[in-house]
Amino acid sequence: MIEKIKNLGWKQLGGLLLIVIIIIAFGFGGFGGGFSTNNQNNIAKINKTNLTTQDFIDYVNQSGISQEAIRDNLDNNIIEELLSGLISETIIDLEIEEFNFSINENTISKIIKNDKNFQNENGVFERVKYEKFLLSNNMSAPMFELQLKNRGLQKHLFDFIGAGAIIPEFLINEKYKENNKSLDIEYFELENLYKAKSGYTDSEINLFIEENKDQLKRQYVDFNYVALNPKNLIGVEEFNQDFFNTIDEIENKISQGVSFEAILESINVKPLEIYEFAPSSNKKIYEDLIYSKKNTKLDLIESGDNFLLYNIKKEYDRTPDLNDQTIKSQIIDLIYQKGKFDYNRKLLEEIQRNEFNNTRFEELSKLDTRFMTINSIKDDDVFEINSVKMLYSLPVNSFTLVNNSENQFFLVKITGSNNNQFNKSDNNYLEFVKIENTNNRKNILQTYEQLMNNKFQVQLNQKTLDRVKNYFK
């Protein structure tokens, strides 16, 4: 919400974050450091409900945040954050009012008397403890009881929203059984079915380059440079002020438009000439760094214990040179990867069209298959976890492709499944129930958030907000 509120000035404020709304709670801290005013200008508007500066001031006073703390954090958007909290609470209050929730005085009294902080060792309510609590927190009884009432109403609201968040036990059990059943599979690796890298001819390689020439073009540069250090610049071993003064002079000359050649004449260091350079697997620290900075034609950059003065002379694109064995090897690897992708895609399409069967499976495997049992949906000992989840979504006698953590691909047939016994007191089961109910509640709250976004339109008054900020400066 803070990000939304940064777009100030009578603009629409959408996307109210429900999590912000949910975590709002009235603190029991002191109310020191507050301020007062009779200014009733509107600072925000929620549908037809106006929030005045007095509303905001009351909210700040109740927050227990001192004026000094607010003043020190003005640049950290503390005013916007406080206003965000007020808007969230107001929306909650509007919802409570619409649903006509209520809490009577007897309920509040019972909450207070049942609070262990106000009871003696025998569990009996002591008025003295309650009064001491109010005094130590600089609160009156009506104010504290109003806070309890508001918190209770908020709980009613969110209990109402979350009604049905607890998933029925039989559904939990079915899902747990499904996730923890074992799968029997038959599988084999596809690597031997792909065309080998050595099988690609020069004509196939050239055709691939022609079809992908725009993507395969590489940018090359011609440049010259010198690596400057105390030894070759001022004739000493250590870095001293004279060295850095000389470096500063070179930087000044660059900013003044002095040419690379003219700078070299003043320092008398011979440059290295580099032609047709592009980064490769053979790392070259200086050249790679200069290439990465090629958008700046002339510059002085630091690299380790040296300063690199470089001059980019020429940039140009070039298609891969197959005479360079490193480049040729890289191109062949690209062709090989494309071949794997195309082969896998055709297999999947065949499976999806229901044209794949046991005969085809045996034909491709050449009867060189392996057998295993996957113990649960979390069992990623052989296959990557997302592949395992996909297998658990398929019925018995299905075929599909999966991969492992090293991105090797396998063709799999699910030959059977078996339900495993489980104990409802087992920690894994209890944790599963907890996660499922949490996710279900989260989905409900996300739906409620969308309803709030559509239901409440929030507008802010920039001028009033600026006046509030100025008060603390």
C-alpha positions as CSV (number, residue, x, y, z in Angstrom):
1,M,0.0,0.0,0.0
2,I,2.9,2.4,0.7
3,E,4.0,2.1,-2.9
4,K,0.4,3.1,-4.0
5,I,0.2,6.0,-1.6
6,K,3.4,7.5,-3.0
7,N,1.4,8.5,-6.0
8,L,-0.2,11.3,-4.1
9,G,-2.7,14.1,-5.0
10,W,-6.3,13.2,-5.5
11,K,-5.5,10.1,-7.5
12,Q,-7.1,6.7,-7.3
13,L,-5.4,4.4,-4.8
14,G,-6.0,0.8,-5.8
15,G,-4.7,-2.6,-4.8
16,L,-5.2,-2.3,-1.0
17,L,-3.0,-5.0,0.4
18,L,-5.1,-7.2,2.7
19,I,-2.1,-8.4,4.6
20,V,-1.6,-4.8,5.8
21,I,-5.2,-4.7,6.9
22,I,-5.1,-8.0,8.7
23,I,-2.0,-7.3,10.8
24,I,-3.3,-3.9,12.1
25,A,-3.6,-4.1,15.9
26,F,-4.0,-1.4,18.5
27,G,-0.8,-1.2,20.5
28,F,-0.9,-1.0,24.3
29,G,2.0,1.6,24.3
30,G,1.9,5.1,25.8
31,F,0.3,8.0,24.0
32,G,3.1,10.4,24.7
33,G,4.5,12.7,22.0
34,G,1.1,13.5,20.5
35,F,-0.1,16.8,19.1
36,S,-3.4,18.5,18.6
37,T,-5.1,20.9,16.1
38,N,-8.5,22.0,15.1
39,N,-7.7,21.7,11.4
40,Q,-10.5,19.7,9.9
41,N,-9.2,19.7,6.3
42,N,-9.7,16.3,4.5
43,I,-6.5,14.3,4.1
44,A,-8.1,11.3,2.4
45,K,-11.5,10.0,1.2
46,I,-12.7,6.4,1.1
47,N,-15.8,6.3,-1.2
48,K,-18.0,8.9,0.6
49,T,-16.2,8.8,3.9
50,N,-13.8,11.7,4.6
51,L,-10.7,11.3,6.8
52,T,-9.8,14.6,8.3
53,T,-6.5,15.8,9.6
54,Q,-8.0,15.5,13.1
55,D,-8.6,11.8,12.4
56,F,-5.0,11.4,11.3
57,I,-3.7,13.3,14.3
58,D,-5.7,11.1,16.7
59,Y,-4.4,8.0,14.9
60,V,-0.8,9.2,15.2
61,N,-1.3,10.0,18.9
62,Q,-2.6,6.5,19.5
63,S,0.3,5.0,17.7
64,G,2.7,6.0,20.5
65,I,5.3,7.3,18.0
66,S,7.0,10.4,19.2
67,Q,7.2,13.6,17.1
68,E,11.0,13.2,17.1
69,A,10.8,9.7,15.6
70,I,8.3,10.9,13.0
71,R,10.5,13.9,12.1
72,D,13.6,11.7,11.8
73,N,11.8,9.4,9.4
74,L,10.0,11.8,7.1
75,D,12.3,10.8,4.2
76,N,11.4,7.2,4.9
77,N,7.7,7.8,4.2
78,I,6.6,7.4,7.8
79,I,3.6,9.8,7.2
80,E,2.5,7.8,4.2
81,E,2.9,4.6,6.3
82,L,0.8,6.0,9.1
83,L,-1.9,7.2,6.7
84,S,-1.9,3.7,5.2
85,G,-2.6,2.3,8.6
86,L,-5.5,4.7,9.2
87,I,-7.0,4.0,5.8
88,S,-6.8,0.2,6.4
89,E,-8.4,0.6,9.8
90,T,-11.2,2.8,8.4
91,I,-11.9,0.2,5.7
92,I,-12.2,-2.5,8.4
93,D,-14.5,-0.3,10.4
94,L,-16.7,0.4,7.3
95,E,-16.9,-3.4,6.7
96,I,-17.8,-4.1,10.3
97,E,-20.5,-1.4,10.2
98,E,-21.9,-2.9,7.0
99,F,-22.1,-6.4,8.4
100,N,-23.6,-4.9,11.6
101,F,-21.2,-6.8,14.0
102,S,-21.4,-5.8,17.6
103,I,-19.9,-6.7,21.0
104,N,-21.7,-5.9,24.3
105,E,-20.2,-4.6,27.5
106,N,-20.6,-8.0,29.2
107,T,-18.3,-9.6,26.6
108,I,-15.6,-6.9,27.1
109,S,-15.8,-7.3,30.9
110,K,-15.4,-11.1,30.5
111,I,-12.3,-10.6,28.3
112,I,-10.7,-8.3,30.9
113,K,-11.5,-10.6,33.8
114,N,-10.2,-13.6,32.0
115,D,-6.9,-11.9,31.1
116,K,-4.1,-13.6,33.1
117,N,-2.3,-10.3,33.4
118,F,-5.0,-9.1,35.7
119,Q,-5.4,-12.3,37.8
120,N,-3.7,-13.4,40.9
121,E,-2.0,-16.8,41.4
122,N,-5.4,-18.4,42.0
123,G,-6.8,-17.1,38.7
124,V,-9.0,-14.5,40.4
125,F,-9.4,-11.1,38.7
126,E,-7.8,-8.2,40.7
127,R,-9.0,-4.7,40.0
128,V,-5.7,-3.3,41.3
129,K,-3.6,-5.1,38.7
130,Y,-5.9,-3.8,36.0
131,E,-5.6,-0.2,37.3
132,K,-1.8,-0.5,37.5
133,F,-1.8,-1.6,33.9
134,L,-3.8,1.4,32.8
135,L,-1.6,3.8,34.7
136,S,1.7,2.3,33.5
137,N,0.4,2.6,29.9
138,N,-1.1,6.1,30.3
139,M,-4.5,4.9,29.3
140,S,-8.0,5.3,30.6
141,A,-10.4,2.4,31.1
142,P,-12.9,3.6,28.5
143,M,-10.0,4.0,25.9
144,F,-8.6,0.5,26.6
145,E,-12.0,-1.1,26.6
146,L,-12.8,0.6,23.3
147,Q,-9.6,-0.9,21.9
148,L,-10.7,-4.3,23.1
149,K,-14.0,-3.8,21.4
150,N,-12.5,-2.8,18.1
151,R,-10.1,-5.8,18.2
152,G,-13.0,-8.1,18.9
153,L,-15.0,-6.6,16.0
154,Q,-12.0,-7.1,13.7
155,K,-11.8,-10.7,14.8
156,H,-15.5,-11.2,14.1
157,L,-14.9,-9.7,10.6
158,F,-12.0,-12.0,9.7
159,D,-13.6,-15.1,11.2
160,F,-16.6,-14.3,9.0
161,I,-14.4,-13.9,6.0
162,G,-12.5,-17.0,6.7
163,A,-15.5,-19.2,7.4
164,G,-14.9,-22.5,5.7
165,A,-11.2,-22.0,5.7
166,I,-10.8,-25.3,7.5
167,I,-10.8,-28.0,4.9
168,P,-13.0,-31.1,5.7
169,E,-10.9,-34.0,7.1
170,F,-11.9,-36.4,4.4
171,L,-10.6,-34.1,1.7
172,I,-7.4,-33.6,3.6
173,N,-7.0,-37.3,3.9
174,E,-7.6,-38.0,0.2
175,K,-5.1,-35.3,-0.8
176,Y,-2.5,-36.6,1.7
177,K,-3.0,-40.2,0.4
178,E,-2.7,-39.0,-3.2
179,N,0.6,-37.1,-2.4
180,N,2.1,-39.9,-0.4
181,K,1.2,-42.9,-2.5
182,S,4.0,-44.7,-4.2
183,L,4.4,-44.8,-8.0
184,D,5.9,-47.7,-9.9
185,I,7.5,-46.6,-13.1
186,E,9.5,-48.0,-16.0
187,Y,11.9,-45.5,-17.7
188,F,14.9,-45.1,-19.9
189,E,17.2,-42.2,-20.8
190,L,16.7,-40.5,-24.2
191,E,20.3,-39.5,-24.7
192,N,21.1,-42.4,-27.1
193,L,18.1,-41.4,-29.3
194,Y,19.4,-38.0,-30.1
195,K,21.6,-37.3,-33.0
196,A,25.2,-37.3,-31.9
197,K,27.2,-34.0,-32.1
198,S,29.7,-35.7,-34.4
199,G,26.9,-36.6,-36.8
200,Y,26.2,-33.1,-38.0
201,T,27.8,-32.3,-41.4
202,D,29.3,-29.0,-42.5
203,S,26.3,-28.4,-44.7
204,E,23.9,-28.8,-41.8
205,I,26.0,-26.5,-39.7
206,N,26.0,-23.8,-42.5
207,L,22.3,-24.2,-43.0
208,F,21.7,-23.7,-39.2
209,I,23.9,-20.5,-39.3
210,E,22.0,-19.2,-42.4
211,E,18.7,-19.8,-40.7
212,N,19.8,-18.1,-37.5
213,K,22.3,-15.6,-38.8
214,D,20.7,-12.6,-37.0
215,Q,20.7,-14.4,-33.6
216,L,24.2,-15.8,-34.2
217,K,26.0,-12.6,-35.2
218,R,28.6,-11.4,-32.6
219,Q,29.9,-8.0,-32.1
220,Y,33.6,-7.6,-32.4
221,V,35.8,-4.7,-31.5
222,D,39.3,-3.4,-32.4
223,F,40.9,-1.4,-29.6
224,N,44.2,-0.5,-28.0
225,Y,45.0,-0.1,-24.4
226,V,47.7,0.3,-21.7
227,A,47.7,-1.1,-18.2
228,L,49.0,1.7,-16.0
229,N,50.7,1.1,-12.6
230,P,53.3,3.0,-10.5
231,K,56.2,1.2,-12.2
232,N,55.5,2.1,-15.8
233,L,53.9,5.5,-15.1
234,I,56.3,7.2,-12.6
235,G,59.0,4.6,-12.2
236,V,58.4,3.5,-8.6
237,E,57.0,0.3,-7.1
238,E,54.5,1.7,-4.5
239,F,51.3,3.6,-5.0
240,N,51.9,7.1,-3.9
241,Q,50.4,10.6,-4.3
242,D,52.4,11.3,-7.4
243,F,50.9,8.3,-9.1
244,F,47.4,9.2,-8.2
245,N,48.0,12.8,-9.3
246,T,49.1,11.5,-12.7
247,I,46.0,9.4,-12.9
248,D,43.9,12.4,-12.1
249,E,45.6,14.4,-14.9
250,I,44.8,11.6,-17.4
251,E,41.2,11.6,-16.3
252,N,41.1,15.4,-16.8
253,K,42.5,15.1,-20.3
254,I,39.9,12.5,-21.2
255,S,37.1,14.9,-20.0
256,Q,38.6,17.7,-22.0
257,G,38.5,15.6,-25.2
258,V,42.3,15.0,-25.5
259,S,42.9,12.0,-27.9
260,F,44.2,8.6,-26.8
261,E,47.4,9.2,-28.9
262,A,48.1,12.6,-27.3
263,I,47.7,11.2,-23.8
264,L,50.1,8.4,-24.6
265,E,52.7,10.9,-25.7
266,S,52.5,12.6,-22.3
267,I,53.1,9.4,-20.4
268,N,55.3,7.5,-22.8
269,V,53.8,4.0,-22.4
270,K,53.4,1.7,-25.4
271,P,49.8,0.4,-26.0
272,L,48.7,-3.1,-26.9
273,E,46.8,-3.5,-30.2
274,I,43.8,-5.8,-30.1
275,Y,41.9,-6.8,-33.2
276,E,38.7,-8.8,-33.8
277,F,38.0,-9.3,-30.1
278,A,34.9,-10.9,-28.6
279,P,34.7,-12.6,-25.2
280,S,35.1,-16.4,-25.3
281,S,35.5,-19.3,-22.9
282,N,39.2,-18.3,-22.7
283,K,38.9,-15.6,-20.1
284,K,41.1,-12.5,-20.6
285,I,40.5,-10.2,-17.7
286,Y,41.6,-6.9,-19.2
287,E,40.2,-7.4,-22.7
288,D,36.9,-8.8,-21.3
289,L,36.5,-5.8,-19.0
290,I,37.2,-3.3,-21.8
291,Y,34.7,-5.1,-24.1
292,S,32.0,-4.7,-21.4
293,K,32.7,-0.9,-21.4
294,K,32.9,-0.5,-25.2
295,N,30.0,2.0,-25.3
296,T,32.4,4.5,-23.9
297,K,35.0,4.9,-26.6
298,L,37.8,6.4,-24.5
299,D,38.1,5.9,-20.8
300,L,40.3,5.0,-17.8
301,I,39.0,2.2,-15.6
302,E,40.4,0.4,-12.6
303,S,41.2,-3.4,-12.7
304,G,43.0,-4.9,-9.7
305,D,46.3,-3.1,-9.2
306,N,46.2,-1.5,-12.6
307,F,44.4,1.3,-14.3
308,L,43.4,0.5,-17.9
309,L,43.5,3.4,-20.4
310,Y,41.7,2.2,-23.5
311,N,40.5,3.4,-26.9
312,I,37.8,1.7,-28.9
313,K,38.7,2.1,-32.6
314,K,36.0,0.0,-34.4
315,E,32.9,-2.1,-33.7
316,Y,31.4,-4.5,-36.2
317,D,29.1,-7.6,-36.4
318,R,30.3,-10.9,-37.9
319,T,28.7,-14.3,-38.5
320,P,30.4,-17.2,-36.7
321,D,33.8,-18.2,-38.2
322,L,33.8,-22.0,-38.5
323,N,37.6,-22.0,-39.0
324,D,37.7,-21.2,-35.3
325,Q,37.3,-24.6,-33.7
326,T,36.0,-23.1,-30.4
327,I,33.3,-21.2,-32.2
328,K,32.5,-24.2,-34.4
329,S,32.1,-26.3,-31.2
330,Q,29.7,-23.8,-29.7
331,I,27.6,-23.8,-32.9
332,I,27.4,-27.6,-32.9
333,D,26.4,-27.6,-29.3
334,L,23.5,-25.2,-30.2
335,I,22.4,-27.4,-33.1
336,Y,22.6,-30.5,-30.7
337,Q,20.4,-28.7,-28.1
338,K,17.9,-27.7,-30.8
339,G,17.8,-31.3,-32.0
340,K,17.1,-32.6,-28.5
341,F,14.3,-30.0,-28.1
342,D,12.7,-30.9,-31.5
343,Y,12.9,-34.7,-30.7
344,N,11.4,-34.2,-27.3
345,R,8.6,-32.0,-28.7
346,K,7.7,-34.6,-31.3
347,L,7.5,-37.3,-28.7
348,L,5.3,-35.2,-26.4
349,E,3.0,-34.4,-29.3
350,E,2.8,-38.1,-30.1
351,I,1.8,-38.9,-26.5
352,Q,-0.7,-36.0,-26.4
353,R,-2.4,-37.3,-29.6
354,N,-2.7,-40.8,-27.9
355,E,-0.6,-42.2,-30.6
356,F,2.1,-43.5,-28.2
357,N,1.7,-47.1,-26.8
358,N,3.7,-49.9,-25.2
359,T,4.9,-51.2,-28.6
360,R,6.4,-47.8,-29.3
361,F,7.9,-47.5,-25.8
362,E,9.6,-50.9,-26.2
363,E,10.8,-50.0,-29.7
364,L,12.5,-46.8,-28.5
365,S,13.9,-48.3,-25.3
366,K,15.4,-51.3,-27.1
367,L,14.3,-53.2,-24.0
368,D,17.0,-51.3,-22.0
369,T,14.6,-50.0,-19.4
370,R,15.0,-49.4,-15.7
371,F,12.4,-49.9,-12.9
372,M,11.9,-47.9,-9.7
373,T,9.3,-46.8,-7.2
374,I,8.8,-43.2,-6.3
375,N,7.8,-43.0,-2.6
376,S,6.0,-39.7,-2.5
377,I,5.4,-36.5,-4.3
378,K,8.4,-35.1,-2.5
379,D,10.8,-37.9,-3.6
380,D,13.2,-36.2,-5.9
381,D,16.1,-38.6,-5.5
382,V,16.1,-39.4,-9.3
383,F,14.0,-36.9,-11.0
384,E,13.6,-33.1,-10.6
385,I,10.8,-32.2,-8.2
386,N,8.6,-30.5,-10.8
387,S,8.8,-33.7,-12.9
388,V,7.8,-35.7,-9.9
389,K,4.7,-33.5,-9.4
390,M,3.8,-34.0,-13.0
391,L,4.0,-37.8,-12.7
392,Y,1.7,-37.6,-9.7
393,S,-0.9,-35.7,-11.8
394,L,-1.1,-38.6,-14.3
395,P,-3.0,-41.8,-14.3
396,V,-1.5,-45.3,-14.4
397,N,-0.4,-46.5,-17.8
398,S,0.5,-42.9,-18.8
399,F,3.6,-42.0,-20.7
400,T,5.5,-38.7,-20.4
401,L,8.9,-37.1,-20.5
402,V,10.7,-36.0,-17.3
403,N,14.2,-34.7,-16.5
404,N,16.6,-34.8,-13.6
405,S,18.6,-32.1,-11.8
406,E,21.3,-32.4,-14.5
407,N,18.7,-31.7,-17.2
408,Q,18.9,-35.2,-18.7
409,F,15.6,-36.4,-20.2
410,F,13.8,-39.7,-19.7
411,L,10.8,-41.3,-21.2
412,V,8.6,-42.7,-18.4
413,K,5.7,-45.1,-18.2
414,I,3.6,-45.2,-15.0
415,T,3.0,-48.9,-14.3
416,G,1.2,-48.8,-11.0
417,S,0.4,-46.9,-7.8
418,N,0.0,-48.0,-4.1
419,N,-1.6,-46.1,-1.2
420,N,0.7,-46.0,1.8
421,Q,-0.6,-46.2,5.4
422,F,-0.3,-43.0,7.5
423,N,-0.9,-42.0,11.1
424,K,-2.9,-38.8,11.7
425,S,-0.7,-38.0,14.7
426,D,2.4,-38.2,12.5
427,N,4.3,-34.8,12.3
428,N,4.3,-35.0,8.5
429,Y,0.5,-35.4,8.4
430,L,0.0,-32.6,10.9
431,E,2.2,-30.2,9.0
432,F,0.4,-31.1,5.8
433,V,-3.0,-30.2,7.4
434,K,-1.6,-27.0,8.6
435,I,-0.2,-26.0,5.2
436,E,-3.4,-26.9,3.4
437,N,-5.6,-24.9,5.7
438,T,-3.2,-22.0,5.5
439,N,-3.2,-22.0,1.7
440,N,-7.0,-22.3,1.7
441,R,-7.3,-19.3,4.0
442,K,-4.8,-17.4,1.9
443,N,-6.9,-18.0,-1.2
444,I,-10.0,-16.8,0.6
445,L,-8.3,-13.6,1.8
446,Q,-6.9,-13.0,-1.7
447,T,-10.5,-13.2,-3.1
448,Y,-11.6,-10.8,-0.3
449,E,-8.8,-8.5,-1.2
450,Q,-10.0,-8.3,-4.8
451,L,-13.5,-7.5,-3.5
452,M,-12.1,-4.6,-1.4
453,N,-10.1,-3.2,-4.4
454,N,-13.4,-3.0,-6.3
455,K,-15.5,-1.9,-3.4
456,F,-13.4,1.0,-1.9
457,Q,-12.0,3.8,-3.9
458,V,-9.4,5.8,-2.0
459,Q,-8.3,9.3,-2.8
460,L,-5.6,11.4,-1.1
461,N,-5.3,15.1,-0.8
462,Q,-1.7,16.1,-1.6
463,K,-1.9,19.7,-0.3
464,T,-3.2,18.6,3.1
465,L,-0.7,15.8,3.3
466,D,2.1,18.3,2.6
467,R,0.9,20.5,5.4
468,V,1.0,17.6,7.8
469,K,4.6,16.9,6.8
470,N,5.6,20.5,7.2
471,Y,4.3,20.4,10.7
472,F,7.1,18.0,11.7
473,K,9.9,19.7,9.9
